[in-house]
Every structure is written in structure tokens, then in C-alpha cells.
């Protein structure tokens, strides 16, 4: 939004007895919201939770800040392993930069299959944020972790997961 007189978005206007013209130019804008898991930061061309004029490109770059965690990808409205992303802002976006510590493959598989493992609540939360971010570790989170890390599964683990399919219906 822009006023013809260059005033701020909100201002007080006092009408006088003489005729006056006040013009407003409206432009569509979309909200950009971004967060990160522990172990990283995001450098961005605009602050998070702001509205950006439609069509304006917004660039986000994820950077590791921990020697124990590494960037594994973006989750949310855009899913990619690229460290930097540019969003065209043709719609609202909410994304997370996910940084994970290395996990023991057997522990992650055990958590999925039995619901118990040596993984901490914080680790399960990190895995959930990589996946569907619904508040609990589930199959979608496991598949997102395998996709992001190319976690090597043993023959026995592959056999146990043999019936699991991806969204496209292809066996894993």
C-alpha cells in the first residue's frame, strides 16, 4: 500500500473545508514466515513474519551454527536440500530450515516400528520437524529422514519396511 503523499501505511488525516485529493495504491502482499531447528540460523532478504509484495523474490540461506548438527533440508511449504532457496512470493510461505545431529539408523527404525528407542524427546521433535511437523514422530517423518539423509538401511530393516509405500505408490 502506498499513499500519493508518501505518508506511512497508517496515519491520521484531518479533512478541511477545501477540496482535497488523497490517492492510495494497493498491492497484493503475502506473508513469509521462517523458522529453524536448533543448530542453525537463517539469513534472509526480509524479516520473518512480514508481508512482501506479490512477485518479490525472497532469498533464504541456512547456515550451520553447531559442530554437532548439519543442515539436512527445508521443510514446510517448500521441500529441498539446497542451502539457499528463493521464494517467488506468489502465495504465502512458511518454511523451516532443519538441522539434525547424526542418528543411529537402528534407533530411528526401532522408534517407527515399536514406538520405543533410545531417541530423546528433542531428537523425536527434530525428526518431526523434518517431516510433517504434526507433533509426533510417524511414518511421514521417517520417510522424510530417509530421503534427507539417504540413511542406509540393513537388509532386515528393508524387509520390515517392505510394505511401506511413498505418496506416489512406489515401494520403498
Order of alpha helices (4+ residues) and beta strands (2+ residues): beta-beta-beta-beta-beta-beta-beta-beta-beta-alpha-alpha-alpha-alpha
